[in-house]
Amino acid sequence: MKYIPSGSTVRKRLTTVKAWELPKQTSALAPPDVWTNADMDPVPIENQTWTIWTWMAYWATDTINLGTWETASSVIAVGLNWHDAIPVMVVGTFCVAVPMVLNGAIGARLHIPFSVIIRSSFGYYLAYFCIVSRSILAMFWLGIQGANGAQCITIMLLAWAPSYANIPNTIPESAGITTQGMISYFLFWIIQLPLLLIPPTKLRYLFAVKLIAAPVTAVATLGWIVHKAGGSGELFNLPETVSGSTKAFLWLSCMSSVTGSWATLACNIPDFSRYARKSEGQYIQLPFLPLIFTACGVLGIVTTSASYVLYGSYLWNPLDIVTKWLDSGAGGRAAAFFAALSWYIAQVGTNITANSISAANDLTVMFPRFVNIRRGCIIAAVIGGWVIVPWKILSSAETFLAFMGGYAVFLAPIAGILASDYWLVKKQNIDVPALYDPYGRYRYYGGVNWRAAAAFLIAVGPLLPGLAYSISPSTTFISQGVINLYSFDWLYGFVVSIVLYVGLSKVFPAKESLTSRTIFGLEPEEYASDIERKGDGSSVDDKNFGDVGAVDILGERRESIRRESIRRASEEIKY
């Protein structure tokens, strides 16, 4: 039975902040004095539902959206051709699939979110910088994607009631939106809101719907327009308009744009992989992400090329093609309605997986006393959907869009440090209970790991002039070499941060943060349900978080677990 707050509770929540406090929950691993909630804890085994098929459906649904469809257009528009566009998409998505798999493996094995595991590398308190950075970007794009997707609602309403086009505009031009646009945006947002509240464990049902709707619509649009145009058009015959070093850096810049579009997920993929049933399933991301992304991009190229034959201009946005169907009678309007509905589902699905859950997990860790994942999704929807005024940004704030588009500059080093810490420095051995303890082995110096801070700053520093130039080229004067360096900002930041962090960790090792084996917080011999054998013959429990409830029942053991972790850490420092 769903909880419905009483009238008294509602009145208190309208008059005092304290009334919004969540009931203090007993954490599976956090010390009793640390406020936490169940959404921060390792995922219980009954909620570890993601299989290899879930991962394939996840990426098939997440990549098939309006942004991916238009990706090839940005490549061809700058002077490259389709011969370049396809390898750009393949290489760009493969580059980001590498950290996706490396960081996804952490969540799949430990079943904890990004905002908790990041403490291992950055330190308990410096981790909040990474969490805030990631949450800002997620909420920003949650709003921007919603503003873009409102066009789907407009098309559906025009198909159902053509008189919707005649709604008088009563909103000033300075607002950056019309009355019709505001109605469509509000409907997009309010219909999307309950969908954002779908628990991550049940997202596979949404994936199934989107997996049918979006690809069928994309292929049908392609088939229809190629049939009408009598072929695929002349876009495939367009020559390159650049050459030499200019072409090389344009190629890198386009590749970095593809990679940067997934910069957030490269960091927070543990938020999803933590629900994996088997740790091996998430490795399918490495080949599947480039494959499905490129396939969608090719659909966009062919469809756009054929649109020139029919309409005399290249229509990169599939919704522009769908809008043309509204003039083709009742049959055309019906086709436009269902096509727009499919793209609406695609946009909402991407917003959930790439933005909403990411922001909600971050807010849960930043404000555990007041926010769980459900509340976090609502807060993110309000901030991203209304507070940042996304329609205004799209209509007038080009410099702000350029800055947020370049925000990958900051996320690439975070992804690199997170991956290298787990695989190269900690060698896959993490003390999970210590991640929840502000005084545990990952405190470093005052909650800050200076090695991660130094690697981050040194990796980001050389890219900041390029970011400034992308925001305001007329007032920023830098050398061509710095501009060229910024053209592959994500790849540079990711690789350099790894080299620096690993180097500093080897030269100045933080011995107190190292452990010779993974400490899950439960004794494998007593509670293990799926023991994995490591190469050295020792055993680690990959699935014992299904028995998190057992820890709650045996609450008196929590302090002994914590003391045992500290004792092991002190012994390892000695030797």
C-alpha positions in Angstrom: 0.0 0.0 0.0 1.4 3.4 -1.0 2.2 5.9 1.7 -0.1 9.0 1.7 0.9 11.8 4.1 -1.7 13.0 6.5 -3.1 16.5 6.6 -1.0 17.2 9.7 2.1 16.0 8.0 1.4 18.2 4.9 0.9 21.3 7.2 4.2 20.7 9.0 6.0 20.3 5.6 4.7 23.6 4.5 6.0 25.3 7.7 9.2 23.6 8.7 12.2 22.0 7.0 12.6 19.4 9.7 9.2 17.8 8.8 10.9 16.7 5.5 13.4 14.6 7.3 13.4 11.0 6.2 13.2 8.4 9.0 16.7 7.6 10.1 17.5 4.2 8.6 20.0 1.7 10.0 22.6 1.4 7.3 24.1 -2.0 6.3 27.6 -0.6 6.5 27.8 3.1 7.6 28.7 3.8 11.2 25.7 4.6 13.5 26.6 8.3 13.8 26.6 8.8 10.0 23.2 9.7 8.5 22.5 7.7 5.5 19.5 6.0 3.8 18.9 2.7 2.0 19.4 4.1 -1.5 23.1 4.7 -0.7 23.6 1.1 0.5 24.8 -1.8 -1.6 22.0 -3.3 -3.7 20.3 -6.3 -2.1 20.5 -9.5 -4.1 16.7 -9.5 -4.8 17.2 -6.2 -6.7 20.2 -7.3 -8.7 18.0 -7.9 -11.8 20.1 -6.6 -14.8 21.3 -9.3 -17.2 23.3 -9.1 -20.4 20.0 -8.6 -22.2 19.1 -5.7 -20.0 22.4 -4.0 -20.9 21.8 -4.5 -24.6 18.3 -3.1 -24.3 19.7 -0.2 -22.1 22.1 0.9 -24.8 19.8 0.2 -27.7 17.3 2.5 -26.1 19.7 5.1 -24.7 21.5 5.7 -28.0 18.4 5.8 -30.3 17.3 9.4 -29.7 17.2 12.7 -31.5 20.7 13.7 -30.4 22.4 10.5 -31.8 20.3 10.8 -35.0 21.8 14.3 -35.6 25.3 13.5 -34.6 26.5 12.8 -38.2 25.2 16.2 -39.2 27.7 18.0 -37.1 30.5 16.0 -38.7 29.4 16.7 -42.3 28.5 20.3 -41.5 32.1 21.2 -40.6 33.5 20.0 -43.9 34.1 16.2 -43.5 32.1 13.6 -45.4 30.2 10.4 -44.6 33.5 8.4 -45.0 34.7 10.4 -41.9 31.4 10.5 -40.0 31.2 6.7 -39.6 34.7 6.1 -38.2 34.4 9.2 -36.0 31.3 7.7 -34.4 32.9 4.3 -34.1 36.2 5.5 -32.5 34.4 8.2 -30.4 32.0 5.7 -28.8 34.7 3.1 -28.4 36.8 5.5 -26.5 34.0 6.3 -24.1 33.0 2.6 -23.9 36.4 1.8 -22.3 35.8 3.9 -19.1 32.2 2.8 -19.3 33.3 -0.8 -18.9 36.1 -0.1 -16.4 33.9 1.9 -14.1 30.9 -0.2 -14.7 32.8 -3.2 -13.4 33.1 -1.5 -10.0 29.4 -1.1 -9.6 28.7 -4.6 -10.9 31.0 -6.2 -8.4 30.5 -4.0 -5.3 26.9 -3.0 -6.0 27.4 0.6 -4.8 26.7 3.9 -6.6 29.2 6.3 -8.2 28.8 8.9 -5.4 30.0 6.3 -2.9 32.8 4.6 -4.8 34.3 8.0 -5.8 35.4 8.4 -2.2 38.0 5.7 -2.7 40.1 7.8 -5.1 39.3 11.5 -4.2 38.8 11.1 -0.5 35.6 11.2 1.6 35.1 14.9 1.4 36.8 15.9 -1.9 34.4 13.4 -3.5 31.6 15.9 -3.0 33.3 18.1 -5.6 32.9 15.3 -8.2 29.3 14.6 -7.0 28.3 18.3 -7.3 29.9 18.6 -10.7 28.2 15.6 -12.1 24.8 16.5 -10.6 24.9 20.0 -12.1 25.5 18.7 -15.6 22.8 16.0 -15.2 20.1 18.5 -14.2 21.1 20.9 -16.9 20.8 18.3 -19.7 17.6 17.0 -18.1 16.0 20.4 -18.8 17.6 20.9 -22.2 16.5 17.5 -23.4 13.0 18.2 -22.2 12.9 21.5 -24.1 14.0 19.8 -27.2 11.5 17.0 -26.8 8.6 19.3 -26.4 8.4 19.4 -30.2 7.1 15.8 -30.0 4.1 17.0 -28.0 3.5 19.8 -30.4 3.4 17.4 -33.4 1.0 15.0 -31.5 -1.4 17.8 -30.6 -1.3 19.2 -34.2 -2.0 15.7 -35.6 -4.9 15.3 -33.2 -6.2 18.9 -33.4 -4.8 21.0 -36.3 -6.4 24.1 -34.7 -3.6 23.9 -32.1 -1.5 25.8 -34.6 -3.8 28.8 -34.2 -3.2 29.4 -30.5 -2.5 33.1 -30.0 0.8 34.0 -28.4 0.6 36.0 -25.2 4.2 35.5 -24.0 6.7 38.3 -24.7 9.4 37.5 -27.3 12.1 38.1 -24.7 10.9 34.9 -22.9 12.3 32.8 -25.7 9.1 30.7 -26.0 5.6 31.1 -27.4 2.3 30.2 -25.7 2.0 27.1 -27.8 5.6 26.1 -27.0 5.0 26.6 -23.2 1.8 24.4 -23.3 3.8 21.7 -25.2 6.7 22.0 -22.8 4.5 21.8 -19.7 2.7 18.7 -21.1 6.1 17.1 -21.9 7.3 17.8 -18.3 4.2 16.7 -16.4 3.8 13.5 -18.4 7.5 12.7 -18.0 7.5 13.3 -14.2 5.9 10.0 -13.1 8.0 8.1 -15.6 11.1 9.6 -13.9 10.0 7.9 -10.7 10.2 4.4 -12.1 12.7 2.5 -9.8 15.9 1.5 -11.5 15.1 -2.2 -10.8 12.0 -1.9 -13.1 13.6 0.1 -15.9 13.8 -2.9 -18.1 10.1 -2.6 -18.8 10.6 0.9 -20.1 13.6 -0.4 -22.1 11.3 -3.0 -23.7 8.8 -0.4 -24.8 11.4 2.0 -26.2 13.3 -0.9 -27.8 10.3 -1.5 -30.0 9.0 2.0 -30.5 12.1 4.0 -31.4 13.9 1.6 -33.8 10.6 0.8 -35.7 9.9 4.5 -36.2 13.5 5.2 -37.3 13.6 2.4 -39.8 10.0 3.2 -41.0 11.0 6.9 -41.6 14.1 5.8 -43.5 12.1 3.3 -45.7 9.4 5.8 -46.4 11.7 8.7 -47.4 14.1 6.6 -49.5 11.1 5.1 -51.3 9.6 8.6 -52.0 13.0 10.0 -53.0 13.8 7.1 -55.3 17.1 6.6 -53.6 19.4 7.8 -50.8 20.2 11.2 -52.4 23.5 12.9 -53.0 24.8 13.4 -49.5 27.0 10.3 -50.0 28.7 12.0 -52.9 29.6 15.3 -51.1 33.4 15.8 -51.1 35.5 16.9 -48.1 36.1 20.6 -47.9 39.1 20.4 -45.6 42.4 18.7 -45.8 45.8 18.3 -44.0 46.2 19.3 -40.4 42.8 21.1 -40.4 41.1 17.9 -41.3 43.0 16.0 -38.6 42.0 18.3 -35.8 38.4 18.6 -37.1 38.3 14.8 -37.0 39.6 14.8 -33.4 37.2 17.5 -32.4 34.2 15.7 -33.8 35.3 12.5 -32.1 35.7 14.3 -28.8 32.1 15.7 -29.3 30.8 12.2 -29.7 32.8 11.0 -26.6 31.9 14.1 -24.6 28.2 13.5 -25.1 28.5 10.4 -22.9 30.9 12.0 -20.4 28.4 11.9 -17.6 27.6 8.2 -18.0 31.3 7.3 -18.2 31.5 8.5 -14.6 28.2 7.4 -13.2 27.7 4.0 -14.9 28.1 2.3 -11.5 24.6 3.8 -10.7 23.2 1.3 -13.2 25.8 -1.5 -13.1 25.2 -1.9 -9.3 21.9 -3.6 -10.3 23.7 -6.3 -12.4 23.0 -9.9 -11.6 26.4 -11.0 -12.8 29.5 -8.8 -13.0 30.4 -10.2 -16.5 27.2 -9.0 -18.2 28.2 -5.3 -18.3 31.2 -6.1 -20.5 28.8 -6.3 -23.5 29.0 -2.5 -23.5 32.4 -2.4 -25.1 31.3 -3.8 -28.5 27.6 -3.0 -28.4 27.8 0.8 -27.7 29.8 1.7 -30.8 27.7 -0.7 -32.9 24.3 0.7 -32.0 25.4 4.3 -31.9 26.9 4.1 -35.4 23.9 2.3 -36.7 21.6 5.1 -35.5 24.0 7.7 -37.0 24.0 5.9 -40.4 20.2 5.9 -40.3 20.3 9.7 -39.8 22.8 10.2 -42.7 20.7 8.2 -45.2 17.4 9.7 -44.1 18.8 13.3 -44.2 20.3 12.7 -47.6 17.0 11.5 -49.1 15.2 14.5 -47.5 17.0 16.9 -49.8 15.5 15.2 -52.8 12.0 15.6 -51.4 12.1 19.0 -49.7 15.1 20.8 -51.2 17.0 21.1 -47.9 18.8 18.7 -45.6 16.5 17.9 -42.6 18.8 16.6 -39.9 16.1 16.5 -37.2 13.7 13.6 -37.8 10.9 15.6 -36.2 11.2 18.1 -39.1 10.4 15.3 -41.5 7.6 14.1 -39.3 6.1 17.6 -39.3 5.9 17.5 -43.1 3.5 14.5 -42.8 0.9 16.8 -41.1 0.1 18.2 -44.5 -0.7 14.7 -46.0 -4.3 14.3 -44.8 -5.7 12.0 -42.1 -3.2 9.2 -42.8 -0.3 11.6 -42.6 -1.5 13.0 -39.4 -1.9 9.5 -37.9 1.6 8.6 -38.9 3.0 11.9 -37.5 1.2 11.3 -34.2 2.6 7.8 -33.6 6.1 8.8 -34.9 6.2 11.7 -32.5 5.0 9.5 -29.7 7.9 7.1 -30.4 10.4 9.9 -30.3 8.8 11.2 -27.1 9.4 7.8 -25.5 13.0 7.9 -26.7 13.6 11.3 -25.3 12.1 10.4 -21.9 14.0 7.1 -21.8 17.3 8.9 -22.4 16.4 11.6 -19.8 15.8 8.9 -17.2 18.9 6.8 -17.8 21.4 9.6 -18.6 20.2 12.5 -16.4 17.4 11.9 -13.8 18.8 8.9 -12.0 22.3 10.3 -12.1 21.2 13.6 -10.4 19.0 11.7 -7.9 21.9 9.5 -6.7 24.1 12.6 -6.2 21.4 14.4 -4.3 20.9 11.4 -2.1 24.5 11.4 -1.0 24.7 15.2 -0.6 21.5 15.4 1.5 20.9 11.9 2.9 18.8 13.3 5.8 16.2 14.7 3.4 16.6 13.1 0.0 16.2 9.5 -1.3 16.3 8.5 -5.0 12.5 9.2 -5.5 12.7 12.7 -4.0 16.0 13.3 -5.9 14.3 12.6 -9.2 11.5 15.1 -8.4 14.0 17.8 -7.3 16.1 17.2 -10.4 13.0 17.5 -12.6 12.0 20.8 -11.0 15.5 22.4 -11.1 16.3 21.1 -14.6 12.8 21.7 -15.9 12.0 25.1 -14.5 14.7 26.7 -12.4 17.3 26.9 -15.1 14.7 28.0 -17.7 15.9 25.6 -20.5 13.8 27.2 -23.3 15.5 30.5 -22.6 18.9 28.9 -22.7 18.2 27.3 -26.0 16.9 30.5 -27.5 19.5 33.0 -26.4 22.3 31.7 -24.2 24.8 30.4 -26.8 27.8 31.1 -24.5 26.2 29.1 -21.6 25.4 26.2 -23.9 29.1 26.3 -25.1 30.3 26.1 -21.5 28.0 23.3 -20.6 29.0 21.5 -23.8 32.6 21.8 -22.7 31.9 20.6 -19.2 33.3 17.2 -20.3 36.7 18.9 -19.7 36.0 18.4 -15.9 34.3 14.9 -16.1 37.0 13.2 -18.2 39.7 13.3 -15.4 37.1 12.2 -12.9 36.3 9.1 -15.0 40.1 8.5 -15.5 41.0 8.8 -11.9 38.1 6.6 -10.8 39.0 3.8 -13.2 42.8 3.9 -12.6 42.3 4.0 -8.8 40.3 0.8 -8.8 42.2 -1.2 -11.5 45.8 0.0 -11.2 46.3 1.5 -7.7 43.8 -0.5 -5.5 44.1 -3.5 -7.8 40.3 -4.2 -7.4 40.6 -4.5 -3.6 38.2 -2.1 -1.9 37.2 -1.8 1.8 33.5 -1.1 1.2 32.5 -0.3 4.8 35.3 2.3 4.9 33.6 4.2 2.0 30.7 5.0 4.3 33.0 6.1 7.2 34.3 9.7 7.3 37.1 8.5 9.5 37.9 5.3 7.6 40.9 4.4 5.4 39.7 6.7 2.6 39.9 9.9 4.7 43.4 10.5 3.5 44.3 14.1 4.7 41.2 15.8 6.1 39.0 13.9 3.6 41.1 14.9 0.6 43.4 12.7 -1.5 45.9 15.3 -2.8 47.1 12.9 -5.5 43.7 12.9 -7.1 43.4 16.7 -6.7 46.8 17.2 -8.3 46.1 14.9 -11.2 42.7 16.5 -11.8 44.0 20.1 -11.8 47.0 19.3 -14.0 44.9 17.5 -16.5 42.2 20.2 -16.6 44.5 23.3 -16.5 45.8 23.2 -20.1 42.3 22.9 -21.4 40.8 25.9 -19.7 42.0 28.5 -22.3 40.4 26.4 -25.0 37.2 26.2 -23.1 37.2 30.0 -22.7 37.8 30.3 -26.4 34.9 28.1 -27.2 32.6 30.3 -25.1 33.8 33.7 -26.3 36.2 33.4 -29.3 36.0 37.2 -30.0 37.4 38.1 -26.6 39.8 35.2 -26.0 43.2 35.3 -27.6 45.2 32.0 -27.5 47.6 30.2 -29.7 46.5 27.7 -32.4 48.2 25.0 -30.5 46.0 25.5 -27.4 42.9 25.5 -29.7 44.1 22.2 -31.3 44.7 20.7 -27.8 41.1 21.5 -26.8 39.8 19.8 -30.0 40.4 16.4 -28.3 39.8 17.6 -24.7 38.0 14.5 -23.4 40.6 12.0 -24.6 43.4 14.3 -23.3 41.9 14.7 -19.9 41.1 11.0 -19.5 44.5 9.7 -20.5 46.6 12.4 -18.7 44.7 12.0 -15.4 45.3 8.3 -15.4 49.1 8.7 -16.0 49.4 11.4 -13.3 47.3 9.7 -10.7 48.9 6.3 -11.1 52.4 8.0 -11.1 51.7 10.0 -8.0 50.2 7.0 -6.2 53.2 4.8 -7.0 55.8 7.5 -5.9 53.8 8.7 -2.9 51.6 5.7 -2.0 48.7 6.2 0.4 49.4 2.9 2.3 46.5 3.5 4.7 44.1 3.3 1.8 45.4 0.0 0.5 44.1 -3.5 1.4 45.2 -6.9 0.2 41.7 -8.1 -0.4 38.2 -6.8 -0.9 36.3 -6.2 2.3 32.6 -6.4 1.6 31.5 -5.9 5.2 30.2 -9.5 5.6 32.1 -12.7 6.2 32.1 -14.7 2.9 32.3 -18.0 4.7 29.0 -17.3 6.5 26.9 -15.4 4.0 28.4 -16.0 0.5 26.0 -17.0 -2.3 28.3 -16.6 -5.2 32.1 -16.9 -4.5 34.5 -15.8 -7.1 38.1 -17.1 -7.1 40.9 -14.6 -7.8 44.1 -15.4 -9.5 46.0 -15.8 -6.3 43.6 -18.4 -5.0 41.9 -16.2 -2.5 38.2 -15.9 -2.6 36.0 -12.8 -2.8 32.3 -12.6 -2.5 30.7 -11.0 -5.6 27.1 -11.4 -4.5 26.9 -11.3 -0.8 25.0 -8.0 -0.7 21.9 -10.1 -1.2 22.3 -10.7 2.6 22.4 -7.0 3.5 19.3 -7.7 5.5 21.3 -10.1 7.6 23.6 -7.4 8.6 20.6 -5.3 9.8 19.4 -8.2 11.8 22.8 -8.7 13.3 23.1 -5.0 14.1 25.5 -5.6 17.0 28.1 -6.7 14.5 28.4 -3.4 12.7 30.9 -1.8 15.1 33.0 -5.0 15.1 33.1 -4.9 11.3 34.2 -1.3 11.4 36.9 -2.0 14.0 38.1 -5.0 12.0 38.5 -2.9 8.9 40.6 -0.3 10.8 42.7 -3.1 12.5 43.5 -4.6 9.1 44.4 -1.3 7.7 46.8 -0.6 10.5 48.4 -4.0 10.2 48.9 -3.5 6.4 50.6 -0.2 7.0 53.1 -1.8 9.3 54.0 -4.5 6.8 
